[in-house]
Amino acid sequence: MTRLARFEKSVLPHLDAAYNLARWLTRNDHDAEDVVQEAYLRAFRFFDGMRAGDARPWLLAIVRNAGYSWLEKNRPAEVVALDDAGLIASDVETAGHAAPAESNPEVIMLQSANRKLVNQALEEIPVGYREVVVMRELEDLSYKEIAAIAGIPIGTVMSRLARGRELLRRVIEVRMRKAS
Protein backbone atom coordinates (compact mmCIF):
# COMPACT_ATOMS: atom_id res chain seq x y z
CA MET A 1 0.00 0.00 0.00
CA THR A 2 1.41 3.40 -0.95
CA ARG A 3 2.05 6.17 1.55
CA LEU A 4 -0.80 8.19 0.04
CA ALA A 5 -3.21 5.25 0.28
CA ARG A 6 -2.26 4.65 3.94
CA PHE A 7 -2.72 8.37 4.67
CA GLU A 8 -6.12 8.44 2.99
CA LYS A 9 -7.23 5.31 4.82
CA SER A 10 -6.18 6.43 8.30
CA VAL A 11 -6.47 10.24 8.27
CA LEU A 12 -9.14 11.27 5.75
CA PRO A 13 -12.01 9.65 7.70
CA HIS A 14 -11.43 12.30 10.39
CA LEU A 15 -11.95 15.27 8.10
CA ASP A 16 -15.29 16.19 9.72
CA ALA A 17 -13.78 16.19 13.22
CA ALA A 18 -10.84 18.27 11.97
CA TYR A 19 -13.14 20.81 10.36
CA ASN A 20 -15.39 20.93 13.45
CA LEU A 21 -12.47 21.74 15.76
CA ALA A 22 -11.04 24.30 13.32
CA ARG A 23 -14.46 25.91 12.92
CA TRP A 24 -14.86 26.33 16.67
CA LEU A 25 -11.34 27.69 17.04
CA THR A 26 -11.65 30.25 14.23
CA ARG A 27 -15.42 30.83 14.41
CA ASN A 28 -15.53 31.18 10.63
CA ASP A 29 -16.21 28.59 7.91
CA HIS A 30 -13.68 29.91 5.39
CA ASP A 31 -10.94 30.32 8.00
CA ALA A 32 -11.62 26.80 9.28
CA GLU A 33 -11.20 25.45 5.76
CA ASP A 34 -7.82 27.20 5.53
CA VAL A 35 -6.75 25.77 8.89
CA VAL A 36 -7.84 22.24 7.93
CA GLN A 37 -6.03 22.49 4.60
CA GLU A 38 -2.83 23.58 6.36
CA ALA A 39 -3.28 20.85 8.98
CA TYR A 40 -3.72 18.13 6.37
CA LEU A 41 -0.62 19.34 4.53
CA ARG A 42 1.33 19.14 7.81
CA ALA A 43 -0.19 15.76 8.60
CA PHE A 44 0.82 14.36 5.23
CA ARG A 45 4.32 15.81 5.58
CA PHE A 46 4.79 14.15 8.99
CA PHE A 47 2.65 11.06 8.38
CA ASP A 48 5.60 8.68 8.58
CA GLY A 49 6.26 9.91 12.13
CA MET A 50 2.76 9.02 13.35
CA ARG A 51 2.80 6.24 15.92
CA ALA A 52 0.60 3.25 15.28
CA GLY A 53 -2.86 3.66 16.71
CA ASP A 54 -5.73 6.05 16.36
CA ALA A 55 -5.00 8.79 13.83
CA ARG A 56 -7.82 10.99 15.15
CA PRO A 57 -6.08 12.43 18.25
CA TRP A 58 -2.85 12.82 16.24
CA LEU A 59 -4.67 14.73 13.49
CA LEU A 60 -6.65 16.89 15.93
CA ALA A 61 -3.41 17.89 17.66
CA ILE A 62 -2.13 19.08 14.28
CA VAL A 63 -5.42 20.90 13.60
CA ARG A 64 -5.23 22.55 17.02
CA ASN A 65 -1.66 23.70 16.43
CA ALA A 66 -2.50 24.95 12.94
CA GLY A 67 -5.54 26.73 14.36
CA TYR A 68 -3.54 28.50 17.05
CA SER A 69 -0.85 29.44 14.53
CA TRP A 70 -3.55 30.90 12.31
CA LEU A 71 -5.13 32.79 15.24
CA GLU A 72 -1.78 34.20 16.39
CA LYS A 73 -1.11 35.46 12.88
CA ASN A 74 -4.59 36.76 12.02
CA ARG A 75 -6.33 37.49 15.34
CA PRO A 76 -3.70 37.73 18.08
CA ALA A 77 -6.13 39.39 20.51
CA GLU A 78 -8.16 36.16 20.68
CA VAL A 79 -5.24 34.07 21.89
CA VAL A 80 -5.24 34.70 25.62
CA ALA A 81 -3.09 32.85 28.12
CA LEU A 82 -5.23 30.92 30.57
CA ASP A 83 -4.46 30.83 34.25
CA ASP A 84 -5.55 27.34 35.25
CA ALA A 85 -3.82 27.33 38.62
CA GLY A 86 -6.72 28.84 40.56
CA LEU A 87 -9.56 26.96 38.89
CA ILE A 88 -11.55 24.38 40.81
CA ALA A 89 -13.80 21.86 39.06
CA SER A 90 -16.05 21.06 42.01
CA ASP A 91 -19.53 22.51 41.53
CA VAL A 92 -20.05 22.39 37.79
CA GLU A 93 -22.50 19.71 36.74
CA THR A 94 -22.42 18.30 33.24
CA ALA A 95 -25.62 18.21 31.28
CA GLY A 96 -26.93 14.79 30.35
CA HIS A 97 -27.61 13.80 26.81
CA ALA A 98 -31.05 14.80 25.58
CA ALA A 99 -33.62 12.16 24.80
CA PRO A 100 -34.28 11.52 21.12
CA ALA A 101 -36.29 14.27 19.49
CA GLU A 102 -40.00 13.77 19.39
CA SER A 103 -41.86 14.29 16.16
CA ASN A 104 -43.72 17.23 17.70
CA PRO A 105 -42.81 20.35 15.63
CA GLU A 106 -42.85 22.55 18.75
CA VAL A 107 -40.30 20.31 20.51
CA ILE A 108 -38.12 20.24 17.41
CA MET A 109 -38.27 24.04 17.16
CA LEU A 110 -37.33 24.47 20.83
CA GLN A 111 -34.42 22.06 20.48
CA SER A 112 -33.20 23.96 17.45
CA ALA A 113 -33.44 27.27 19.32
CA ASN A 114 -31.55 25.78 22.29
CA ARG A 115 -28.84 24.43 20.00
CA LYS A 116 -28.47 27.85 18.40
CA LEU A 117 -28.26 29.53 21.82
CA VAL A 118 -25.55 27.09 22.97
CA ASN A 119 -23.59 27.52 19.74
CA GLN A 120 -23.71 31.32 20.03
CA ALA A 121 -22.67 31.17 23.68
CA LEU A 122 -19.85 28.77 22.88
CA GLU A 123 -18.43 31.26 20.40
CA GLU A 124 -18.26 33.89 23.17
CA ILE A 125 -16.05 32.00 25.61
CA PRO A 126 -12.25 32.25 25.29
CA VAL A 127 -10.71 29.92 22.72
CA GLY A 128 -8.67 28.00 25.30
CA TYR A 129 -11.83 26.93 27.12
CA ARG A 130 -13.86 26.58 23.91
CA GLU A 131 -11.43 24.07 22.41
CA VAL A 132 -11.61 21.78 25.45
CA VAL A 133 -15.42 21.95 25.59
CA VAL A 134 -15.65 21.22 21.86
CA MET A 135 -13.23 18.29 22.03
CA ARG A 136 -15.05 16.77 25.01
CA GLU A 137 -18.70 17.55 24.37
CA LEU A 138 -18.87 17.66 20.56
CA GLU A 139 -16.04 15.35 19.53
CA ASP A 140 -16.47 13.01 22.53
CA LEU A 141 -12.74 12.71 23.17
CA SER A 142 -11.48 11.35 26.48
CA TYR A 143 -9.63 13.55 28.96
CA LYS A 144 -6.45 11.64 28.10
CA GLU A 145 -6.90 12.30 24.37
CA ILE A 146 -7.62 16.00 24.98
CA ALA A 147 -4.55 16.26 27.21
CA ALA A 148 -2.39 14.72 24.48
CA ILE A 149 -3.86 16.94 21.76
CA ALA A 150 -3.58 20.17 23.77
CA GLY A 151 -0.26 19.25 25.36
CA ILE A 152 -1.54 19.88 28.89
CA PRO A 153 -1.97 17.66 31.99
CA ILE A 154 -5.26 15.82 32.51
CA GLY A 155 -5.94 17.93 35.61
CA THR A 156 -5.68 21.06 33.48
CA VAL A 157 -8.11 19.53 30.97
CA MET A 158 -10.55 18.90 33.80
CA SER A 159 -10.22 22.42 35.21
CA ARG A 160 -10.53 24.06 31.78
CA LEU A 161 -13.54 21.91 30.99
CA ALA A 162 -15.21 22.84 34.28
CA ARG A 163 -14.39 26.53 33.81
CA GLY A 164 -15.51 26.41 30.16
CA ARG A 165 -18.82 24.82 31.12
CA GLU A 166 -19.30 27.43 33.86
CA LEU A 167 -18.54 30.29 31.45
CA LEU A 168 -20.91 28.74 28.93
CA ARG A 169 -23.65 28.53 31.57
CA ARG A 170 -23.14 32.19 32.52
CA VAL A 171 -23.23 33.38 28.91
CA ILE A 172 -26.44 31.42 28.30
CA GLU A 173 -28.03 32.87 31.46
CA VAL A 174 -27.18 36.42 30.35
CA ARG A 175 -28.54 35.79 26.85
CA MET A 176 -31.74 34.30 28.24
CA ARG A 177 -32.25 37.24 30.60
CA LYS A 178 -31.80 39.65 27.70
CA ALA A 179 -34.30 37.68 25.62
CA SER A 180 -36.96 37.79 28.36
NORURZI-V415907 format. One record per pair of residues at least 12 apart in sequence whose ideal C-beta (glycine too) atoms are under 10 Angstrom apart, sorted by sequence separation. I is the first residue (numbers start at 1). J is the second residue. D is the distance in whole Angstrom. If there is no record, write none. Layout:
i-><I:I>
j-><J:J>
d-><D:D>
This chain:
i-><20:22:23:43:46:47:50:67:122:134:142:143:145:146:19:22:23:98:133:143:144:18:19:21:22:132:135:143:146:21:22:43:122:131:132:135:142:143:146:19:20:22:43:46:98:122:141:18:19:22:42:45:98:132:18:21:43:131:132:143:18:40:43:118:119:131:16:19:39:42:43:132:15:18:39:41:42:136:18:39:40:128:135:136:36:39:40:42:43:95:38:39:42:128:132:136:137:15:18:38:39:41:132:136:14:36:39:40:132:135:36:38:39:42:132:133:137:11:12:35:38:39:132:133:136:137:11:14:35:37:38:131:132:136:35:36:39:129:130:132:133:134:12:32:35:36:38:39:129:132:133:137:11:34:35:38:128:129:132:133:7:10:11:34:35:129:131:132:35:126:129:130:133:32:35:128:129:133:7:8:11:31:34:35:128:129:7:10:126:129:130:18:21:22:25:32:125:126:129:130:11:17:21:25:31:125:129:4:7:10:14:17:20:31:34:97:125:3:6:7:14:18:22:25:26:125:126:6:10:13:14:17:18:21:22:25:87:94:95:122:125:4:7:10:12:13:14:17:20:21:24:25:31:94:124:125:3:6:10:11:14:15:18:19:22:23:26:27:31:82:84:124:3:10:11:14:18:21:22:25:26:81:82:84:122:125:9:10:13:14:17:18:21:25:28:80:82:121:122:124:125:11:12:28:79:80:81:82:121:124:7:10:11:18:22:26:27:78:79:80:121:123:124:6:10:14:18:26:78:79:80:121:122:78:82:118:121:122:124:11:27:120:121:124:26:75:78:120:121:25:118:121:25:117:118:121:117:120:121:71:118:114:117:68:117:67:68:117:68:67:89:113:64:94:63:84:87:89:94:84:87:89:92:93:82:89:92:95:60:64:84:85:87:88:89:91:92:94:84:87:89:90:92:93:84:86:87:89:92:95:82:84:85:87:88:89:92:95:60:84:87:88:91:92:84:87:89:92:93:82:86:87:89:92:57:82:60:84:87:83:60:82:57:64:68:82:56:57:61:65:56:57:60:61:64:65:60:63:64:65:57:58:61:62:64:57:60:61:56:57:60:61:57:58:59:60:61:54:57:58:57:56:24:27:27:27:24:24:27:26:25:24:25:27:25:24:25:24:21:24:25:21:24:23:24:21:20:21:24:20:24:17:21:17:20:21:20:21:17:18:17:16:17:17:14:21>
j-><32:34:35:55:58:59:62:79:134:146:154:155:157:158:32:35:36:111:146:156:157:32:33:35:36:146:149:157:160:36:37:58:137:146:147:150:157:158:161:35:36:38:59:62:114:138:157:35:36:39:59:62:115:149:36:39:61:149:150:161:37:59:62:137:138:150:36:39:59:62:63:152:36:39:60:62:63:157:40:61:62:150:157:158:59:62:63:65:66:118:62:63:66:152:156:160:161:40:43:63:64:66:157:161:40:62:65:66:158:161:63:65:66:69:159:160:164:39:40:63:66:67:160:161:164:165:40:43:64:66:67:160:161:165:65:66:69:159:160:162:163:164:43:63:66:67:69:70:160:163:164:168:43:66:67:70:160:161:164:165:40:43:44:67:68:162:164:165:69:160:163:164:167:67:70:163:164:168:43:44:47:67:70:71:164:165:44:47:163:166:167:56:59:60:63:70:163:164:167:168:50:56:60:64:70:164:168:44:47:50:54:57:60:71:74:137:165:44:47:48:55:59:63:66:67:166:167:48:52:55:56:59:60:63:64:67:129:136:137:164:167:47:50:53:55:56:57:60:63:64:67:68:74:137:167:168:47:50:54:55:58:59:62:63:66:67:70:71:75:126:128:168:48:55:56:59:63:66:67:70:71:126:127:129:167:170:55:56:59:60:63:64:67:71:74:126:128:167:168:170:171:58:59:75:126:127:128:129:168:171:55:58:59:66:70:74:75:126:127:128:169:171:172:55:59:63:67:75:127:128:129:170:171:128:132:168:171:172:174:62:78:171:172:175:78:127:130:172:173:78:171:174:79:171:172:175:172:175:176:127:175:172:175:127:176:127:128:179:131:131:155:179:131:161:131:152:155:157:162:153:156:158:161:162:152:159:162:165:131:135:155:156:158:159:160:162:163:165:156:159:161:162:164:165:157:159:160:162:165:168:156:158:159:161:162:163:166:169:135:159:162:163:166:167:160:163:165:168:169:159:163:164:166:169:135:160:139:163:166:163:141:163:139:146:150:164:139:141:145:149:141:142:145:146:149:150:146:149:150:151:144:145:148:149:151:145:148:149:145:146:149:150:147:148:149:150:151:145:148:149:149:149:119:122:123:124:122:123:127:127:127:127:128:130:130:130:131:131:130:133:134:131:134:134:135:134:134:135:138:135:139:134:138:135:138:139:139:141:138:139:139:139:140:141:139:149>
d-><8:8:9:8:9:10:10:10:7:10:9:9:9:9:6:4:9:7:10:10:8:9:7:9:5:6:7:5:9:9:9:8:9:9:10:8:9:6:8:9:10:9:6:8:9:9:10:9:5:7:10:10:10:10:5:9:10:9:7:8:10:8:5:9:10:7:10:10:7:5:9:9:7:6:9:10:9:8:7:9:8:9:9:10:10:5:9:8:9:9:9:4:6:10:9:10:9:8:9:9:9:9:6:6:10:10:8:9:9:9:7:10:4:10:9:8:9:10:8:7:5:8:4:6:9:8:7:10:9:9:9:8:5:9:10:8:10:10:10:10:10:9:10:9:5:9:8:10:6:9:4:9:6:9:5:7:7:8:6:7:9:10:8:10:9:10:9:9:8:10:6:7:9:8:5:9:3:7:8:10:7:9:7:9:8:9:6:8:9:9:9:9:9:10:8:9:9:8:6:9:8:6:6:7:7:6:8:8:5:8:9:10:9:9:9:10:9:9:8:10:6:6:6:9:6:9:8:9:10:8:5:8:7:5:9:4:10:9:9:9:4:9:9:10:9:8:9:6:9:7:9:7:7:8:8:6:7:10:9:5:9:9:8:8:8:9:7:10:9:7:9:9:7:4:9:5:5:10:5:8:7:10:9:10:9:9:9:9:10:7:8:10:7:7:10:5:4:9:6:10:6:8:10:10:9:7:8:7:5:5:9:9:6:9:8:8:9:8:7:7:9:9:10:10:9:9:10:8:6:8:10:9:8:10:10:7:4:9:9:9:9:8:5:9:9:9:10:9:9:9:9:9:10:9:7:6:6:7:10:7:10:9:6:8:8:8:9:9:9:8:9:10:7:9:10:8:10:10:9:9:9:5:8:10:9:5:4:8:10:8:8:9:9:7:9:8:8:7:5:4:7:8:9:8:9:9:7:3:5:10:9:10:9:10:7:8:5:9:7:5:7:9:8:10:6:5:9:10:9:9:10:10:9:8:9:7:7:8:9:10:7:8:10:10:10:10:8:7:9:9:8:9:8:10:6:10:9:9:6:9:9:10:7:9:9:5:9:4:8:9:5:8:10:9:9:9:8:8:6:8:6:9:9:9:5:10:7:8:9:9:6:8:10:9:7:6:6:7:10:8:8:7:4:9:9:6:7:7:8:9:9:10:8:9:6:7:7:10:9:10:6:10:10:9:10:9>
